[in-house]
């Protein structure tokens, strides 16, 4: 009550004059805004430092040989990580080839048939899988595939697939949910079967956002180490057969960094730098793609109009 | 008298056991404009959505009775709702062109997915846009986004989209309630011309609009059909007291 008197609204003369309380409110606003800015800045500093550190340590060992040569035996100078680079591409590629369409299919089901009982059960499983620690997934694949068939690039891909699937499914579901229902109805009312409405109208309208989800999922699995340790294992050489153990960049970085040989540690830093740049460029190109794609193709949905 | 295109027999509809339409019986003549008026929540939109089997797309929806379109009961078991919807076009309250599709594709998509050949596609699109009185404004920007048009143009684009697949009935659910008076007038003119080719069934909150464009008017009140007569009669000499109170603004 007393604060209302300070506003002095009742005498009618100076309605818009600043009371003490208004000043306090403004000051509070600036203070909170400043806090948020500071906290964001503090959070960004270690990230920038990581990038700087990896670049500074790795740049000296990244050269043509790094991309084309196999690792040299411990103690010898030179060599590269071409086996791990190709290995990562193979393992991530196989996982993506299966995981993207499969995950998107799940996402479509979760969004377009959201009220069904199976969708509710599936959503629960996806949420569970998304929060499962990646090493648990590695152990699962170890027990399920590796124990029977041995270490292989298939086992590594299977582990990455299990990590990728729920990420792609959840992402696709969330994006499709943003498409207003009246767009679906417009399609259905034209005499277009439901599945064609989804494939030809709903998905194209959010394609750019789906691309983001896919890119982020690829970036996510490209950096996974734990589930590959006991599935893909690693390999000194190029693989001749996909059923053999396969080298991957994160695992090779891990092993080289604890080898104790200075040359191998340098190679590990170089590998780390390539990995960071790879993930960075995936994000960067996704954003560029979206920027140019959005300009002439996608208009964001207007809410509440 | 003109021939009957749609015959509705004992139609009742509900959402999760809340009855929205009660035992509606009426006949809609061919190539006329029929308006449905009534207060909010009286079941006008539900009625419209029963006619192209969109009502059943909502979870918990139920429907009883028969609707005959050109003599065929569209609720018979073997009838595919997809085929019904190709005969019965629909225009929604809010202009809703497909996002991400060009103006051309917005009109063409229904035809393309029905397997219409590319050679005739352009003609059909041009034809539909002309019928919707939009061709002059968009003929040079067909590749632009459908959503980049103004609200009134978007709604005419939606009408063109509905006309493209050659329906015999076009349902319009308050097509001008989101538009300004000039765009509204354009669409009303358009509807008047459309009846040369198709039957238009329009739901509207605007009674002047109903009296301006329709040949027959039906008055719905809490799910019941109160009166269905020639528009001139409904607005000058209604036989029901409830109709008179509604159109003179005493309630609703």
HADDOCK unambig.tbl for C-alpha pairs under 7 A between the chains (distance, minus, plus):
assign (segid A and resid 183 and name CA) (segid B and resid 96 and name CA) 6.31 0.50 0.50
assign (segid A and resid 183 and name CA) (segid B and resid 98 and name CA) 6.45 0.50 0.50
assign (segid A and resid 189 and name CA) (segid B and resid 85 and name CA) 5.58 0.50 0.50
assign (segid A and resid 189 and name CA) (segid B and resid 89 and name CA) 6.44 0.50 0.50
assign (segid A and resid 189 and name CA) (segid B and resid 90 and name CA) 6.04 0.50 0.50
assign (segid A and resid 190 and name CA) (segid B and resid 85 and name CA) 5.97 0.50 0.50
assign (segid A and resid 190 and name CA) (segid B and resid 86 and name CA) 5.96 0.50 0.50
assign (segid A and resid 190 and name CA) (segid B and resid 89 and name CA) 6.28 0.50 0.50
assign (segid A and resid 190 and name CA) (segid B and resid 110 and name CA) 6.24 0.50 0.50
assign (segid A and resid 190 and name CA) (segid B and resid 162 and name CA) 6.55 0.50 0.50
assign (segid A and resid 191 and name CA) (segid B and resid 82 and name CA) 4.58 0.50 0.50
assign (segid A and resid 191 and name CA) (segid B and resid 83 and name CA) 6.13 0.50 0.50
assign (segid A and resid 191 and name CA) (segid B and resid 85 and name CA) 4.53 0.50 0.50
assign (segid A and resid 191 and name CA) (segid B and resid 86 and name CA) 4.67 0.50 0.50
assign (segid A and resid 192 and name CA) (segid B and resid 82 and name CA) 6.34 0.50 0.50
assign (segid A and resid 192 and name CA) (segid B and resid 110 and name CA) 6.80 0.50 0.50
assign (segid A and resid 193 and name CA) (segid B and resid 82 and name CA) 6.13 0.50 0.50
assign (segid A and resid 201 and name CA) (segid B and resid 98 and name CA) 6.94 0.50 0.50
assign (segid A and resid 204 and name CA) (segid B and resid 100 and name CA) 6.65 0.50 0.50
assign (segid A and resid 205 and name CA) (segid B and resid 99 and name CA) 5.40 0.50 0.50
assign (segid A and resid 205 and name CA) (segid B and resid 100 and name CA) 4.67 0.50 0.50
assign (segid A and resid 297 and name CA) (segid B and resid 100 and name CA) 5.51 0.50 0.50
assign (segid A and resid 297 and name CA) (segid B and resid 145 and name CA) 6.88 0.50 0.50
assign (segid A and resid 298 and name CA) (segid B and resid 99 and name CA) 6.84 0.50 0.50
assign (segid A and resid 298 and name CA) (segid B and resid 100 and name CA) 5.11 0.50 0.50
assign (segid A and resid 299 and name CA) (segid B and resid 99 and name CA) 6.83 0.50 0.50
